[in-house]
Amino acid sequence: MSWDELDAYGKQTNYATTPSGQRLRIVTHVYWDMEEWASGIEIDVKAYAARGWRRFRPYKAHSVRGGPDDLVPTRPNERPNQELH
């Protein structure tokens, strides 16, 4: 996803079914971390099962975009300077 899409994403809830037939409620939350030393977009994902102990202790994933390890896209080539004669 692009930065603009992630910024507009916010918090969403979706449902999915695993190949084994288990139904999951998937909650995703995207937000800005504005700390001075590590500003970036935080992405949290939690998958809750409909029954069983995963109802209360979901599968979790967390990611950060924009940290020091993220590659910065290269700038498009600018037009060469034209000299006046």
N, CA and C of each residue as an Amber inpcrd file, in Angstrom:
protein
   255
   0.8410000  -1.1830000   0.0000000   0.0000000   0.0000000   0.0000000
   0.8840000   1.2450000   0.0000000   0.3730000   2.2880000  -0.5970000
   1.1280000   3.5460000  -0.6090000   0.9830000   4.2330000   0.7480000
   1.8070000   5.2660000   0.9870000   1.7290000   6.0160000   2.2410000
   0.3500000   6.6400000   2.4060000  -0.2140000   7.1980000   1.3370000
  -1.5290000   7.8340000   1.4220000  -2.6150000   6.8210000   1.7750000
  -2.5480000   5.6290000   1.1760000  -3.5310000   4.5890000   1.4830000
  -3.4160000   4.1460000   2.9450000  -2.1890000   3.9760000   3.4290000
  -1.9970000   3.5970000   4.8270000  -2.5080000   4.6710000   5.7710000
  -2.2630000   5.9340000   5.4460000  -2.6900000   7.0370000   6.2920000
  -4.2100000   7.0930000   6.3990000  -4.9140000   6.8070000   5.3170000
  -6.3770000   6.8570000   5.3000000  -7.0080000   5.5760000   5.8480000
  -6.2230000   4.5370000   6.0850000  -6.7280000   3.2130000   6.4550000
  -7.4090000   3.1990000   7.8120000  -6.7790000   3.7480000   8.8420000
  -7.3650000   3.7920000  10.1840000  -7.5360000   2.4240000  10.7980000
  -8.7320000   2.1660000  11.3670000  -9.0250000   0.8830000  12.0020000
 -10.1370000   0.1870000  11.2220000  -9.9350000  -1.0900000  10.8880000
 -10.9200000  -1.8470000  10.1220000 -11.0720000  -3.2420000  10.7040000
 -12.2680000  -3.8140000  10.5080000 -12.5410000  -5.1900000  10.9150000
 -13.0120000  -5.9640000   9.6980000 -12.3920000  -7.1190000   9.4470000
 -12.7600000  -7.9980000   8.3380000 -12.8990000  -9.4160000   8.8670000
 -13.4670000 -10.2800000   8.0660000 -13.6280000 -11.6880000   8.4340000
 -13.0020000 -12.5580000   7.3620000 -12.3960000 -13.6620000   7.7980000
 -11.7540000 -14.5970000   6.8690000 -11.9710000 -16.0170000   7.3740000
 -11.9150000 -16.9650000   6.4500000 -12.0210000 -18.3760000   6.7960000
 -10.7230000 -19.0550000   6.3930000 -10.1280000 -19.8040000   7.3150000
  -8.8810000 -20.5250000   7.0310000  -9.1830000 -21.7570000   6.1860000
  -8.1660000 -22.3690000   5.5590000  -8.3920000 -23.5930000   4.7840000
  -9.0050000 -24.7260000   5.6130000  -8.7850000 -24.7090000   6.9290000
  -9.3550000 -25.7540000   7.7900000 -10.8020000 -25.4550000   8.1810000
 -11.3210000 -24.2960000   7.7680000 -12.7100000 -23.9510000   8.0440000
 -12.9040000 -23.0560000   9.2510000 -11.8360000 -22.6890000   9.9350000
 -11.9430000 -21.8200000  11.1030000 -12.2240000 -20.3930000  10.6480000
 -13.2150000 -19.7680000  11.2620000 -13.5660000 -18.3900000  10.9150000
 -12.8470000 -17.4400000  11.8690000 -12.2170000 -16.3900000  11.3100000
 -11.4530000 -15.4200000  12.0950000 -12.0130000 -14.0160000  11.8950000
 -12.0240000 -13.2470000  12.9730000 -12.3250000 -11.8110000  12.8980000
 -10.9750000 -11.1120000  12.9300000 -10.6600000 -10.3580000  11.8900000
  -9.3490000  -9.7210000  11.7570000  -9.5070000  -8.2140000  11.9500000
  -8.8130000  -7.6880000  12.9630000  -8.8680000  -6.2670000  13.2790000
  -7.5100000  -5.6640000  12.9420000  -7.5120000  -4.6650000  12.0690000
  -6.2750000  -3.9790000  11.7000000  -6.3810000  -2.5220000  12.1410000
  -5.2630000  -2.0000000  12.6180000  -5.2140000  -0.6250000  13.0920000
  -3.9150000  -0.0030000  12.5890000  -4.0330000   1.0700000  11.8530000
  -2.8680000   1.7790000  11.3090000  -2.8610000   3.1810000  11.9120000
  -1.7190000   3.5880000  12.4810000  -1.6360000   4.8930000  13.1220000
  -0.2050000   5.4230000  13.0370000  -0.0720000   6.7310000  13.1900000
   1.2340000   7.3900000  13.1550000   1.8660000   7.3590000  14.5300000
   3.1410000   7.0060000  14.5880000   3.9370000   7.1280000  15.8090000
   4.7850000   8.3760000  15.6160000   4.5240000   9.3870000  16.3950000
   5.1820000  10.6770000  16.1790000   6.3150000  10.9470000  17.1610000
   6.9370000   9.9170000  17.6910000   8.0920000  10.1150000  18.5710000
   9.2220000  10.7720000  17.7760000   9.9950000  11.6020000  18.4280000
  11.0730000  12.3370000  17.7490000  12.0690000  11.3980000  17.0880000
  12.4030000  10.3120000  17.7580000  13.4830000   9.4420000  17.2850000
  13.0040000   8.3210000  16.3830000  11.6890000   8.1020000  16.2730000
  11.2300000   6.9640000  15.4660000   9.8570000   7.2100000  14.8590000
   9.6630000   8.3380000  14.1980000   8.3510000   8.5840000  13.6130000
   8.1540000   7.6870000  12.4010000   6.9540000   7.1640000  12.2660000
   6.6130000   6.2830000  11.1650000   5.1720000   5.8200000  11.3180000
   4.7430000   4.9480000  10.4420000   3.3910000   4.4030000  10.5100000
   3.4600000   3.0360000  11.1750000   2.6720000   2.8570000  12.2320000
   2.5850000   1.5920000  12.9520000   1.4030000   0.8110000  12.3980000
   1.5750000  -0.4870000  12.1970000   0.5170000  -1.3460000  11.6740000
   0.3450000  -2.5130000  12.6440000  -0.8460000  -2.6230000  13.2450000
  -1.1670000  -3.7210000  14.1570000  -2.2660000  -4.5700000  13.5360000
  -2.1000000  -5.8880000  13.6140000  -3.1130000  -6.8210000  13.1200000
  -3.3590000  -7.8620000  14.2010000  -4.6460000  -8.1300000  14.4820000
  -5.0210000  -9.1720000  15.4340000  -6.1070000 -10.0320000  14.7850000
  -5.9570000 -11.3550000  14.9010000  -6.9430000 -12.2860000  14.3400000
  -7.5590000 -13.0740000  15.4830000  -8.8460000 -12.8830000  15.7020000
  -9.5750000 -13.5380000  16.7830000 -10.3830000 -14.7060000  16.2270000
 -10.3370000 -15.8560000  16.8900000 -11.1510000 -17.0080000  16.5130000
 -12.5680000 -16.8140000  17.0550000 -13.5380000 -17.4870000  16.4510000
 -14.9260000 -17.3840000  16.9020000 -15.1410000 -18.1040000  18.2290000
 -14.3470000 -19.1440000  18.4790000 -14.4600000 -19.8740000  19.7450000
 -13.1030000 -20.4210000  20.1330000 -12.9900000 -20.8680000  21.3610000
 -11.7120000 -21.3780000  21.8480000 -10.8930000 -20.2830000  22.5020000
  -9.7010000 -20.6450000  22.9350000  -8.8670000 -19.6880000  23.6710000
  -8.3390000 -18.5560000  22.8100000  -8.3250000 -18.6910000  21.4800000
  -7.8920000 -17.5910000  20.5980000  -8.9280000 -16.4710000  20.5400000
 -10.1190000 -16.7000000  21.1310000 -11.0970000 -15.6130000  21.2650000
 -10.5510000 -14.5250000  22.1750000  -9.7840000 -14.9390000  23.1830000
  -9.2760000 -14.0030000  24.1770000  -7.7970000 -13.6780000  23.9900000
  -7.0640000 -14.5570000  23.3170000  -5.6350000 -14.3460000  23.0450000
  -5.4190000 -14.5120000  21.5390000  -5.6150000 -13.4280000  20.7850000
  -5.5690000 -13.5230000  19.3200000  -4.1590000 -13.7410000  18.7700000
  -4.1120000 -14.1710000  17.5060000  -2.8540000 -14.1450000  16.7620000
  -2.5400000 -12.6690000  16.5470000  -1.2630000 -12.2830000  16.6510000
  -0.9010000 -10.8720000  16.5230000   0.2570000 -10.6820000  15.5580000
   0.2660000  -9.5230000  14.9120000   1.3960000  -9.1120000  14.0750000
   1.5290000  -7.5960000  14.2020000   2.7590000  -7.1120000  14.1260000
   3.0320000  -5.6810000  14.2390000   4.1490000  -5.3300000  13.2520000
   3.9950000  -4.1890000  12.5910000   5.0140000  -3.7490000  11.6530000
   5.1010000  -2.2230000  11.7030000   6.2400000  -1.7040000  11.2710000
   6.4560000  -0.2590000  11.2230000   6.9740000   0.0890000   9.8320000
   6.4010000   1.1240000   9.2350000   6.9190000   1.6410000   7.9740000
   7.4450000   3.0330000   8.2150000   8.5950000   3.3070000   7.6330000
   9.1610000   4.6410000   7.7610000  10.2960000   4.7200000   8.7490000
  10.7250000   3.6040000   9.2630000  11.8430000   3.5860000  10.1920000
  13.1730000   3.7110000   9.4710000  14.2780000   3.6430000  10.2080000
  15.5870000   3.8130000   9.5850000  15.9490000   2.6900000   8.6110000
  15.3000000   1.5300000   8.7190000  15.6040000   0.4200000   7.8120000
  14.7860000   0.4490000   6.5270000  13.7360000   1.2870000   6.4640000
  12.9170000   1.3770000   5.2550000  13.6960000   2.0790000   4.1480000
  13.5880000   1.5450000   2.9660000  14.2330000   2.1810000   1.8270000
  13.4520000   3.4230000   1.4260000  14.1540000   4.4770000   1.1750000
  13.5310000   5.7140000   0.7190000  13.4770000   5.6550000  -0.7970000
  12.2960000   5.9040000  -1.3790000  12.2180000   5.8530000  -2.8370000
  13.1540000   6.8780000  -3.4710000  13.7100000   6.5150000  -4.5930000
  14.6100000   7.4410000  -5.2840000  13.7990000   8.5300000  -5.9610000
  14.4130000   9.6660000  -6.0720000  13.7780000  10.7960000  -6.7320000
  13.8040000  10.6100000  -8.2380000  12.7420000  11.0210000  -8.9180000
  12.7960000  10.9570000 -10.3810000  13.8870000  11.8940000 -10.8990000
  14.4980000  11.5260000 -11.9900000  15.5660000  12.3660000 -12.5560000
  15.0260000  13.7360000 -12.9080000  15.7640000  14.7270000 -12.4650000
  15.3640000  16.0910000 -12.7830000  15.9130000  16.4560000 -14.1520000
  15.2750000  17.4400000 -14.7690000  15.7740000  17.8780000 -16.0760000
  17.1330000  18.5140000 -15.9200000  18.0300000  18.2500000 -16.8210000
  19.3540000  18.8820000 -16.7150000  19.2360000  20.4020000 -16.8550000
  20.1260000  21.1020000 -16.1720000  20.1350000  22.5590000 -16.2640000
  20.4180000  22.9870000 -17.6920000  19.6490000  23.9330000 -18.1570000
  19.8760000  24.4560000 -19.5000000  20.6610000  25.7550000 -19.3920000
  21.7440000  25.8040000 -20.1030000  22.5660000  27.0090000 -20.0680000
  22.0430000  28.0260000 -21.0610000  22.0870000  29.2830000 -20.6530000
  21.6850000  30.3560000 -21.5590000  22.8780000  30.7970000 -22.3690000
  22.6930000  30.9880000 -23.6560000  23.7860000  31.4330000 -24.5310000
  23.5630000  32.8280000 -24.9700000
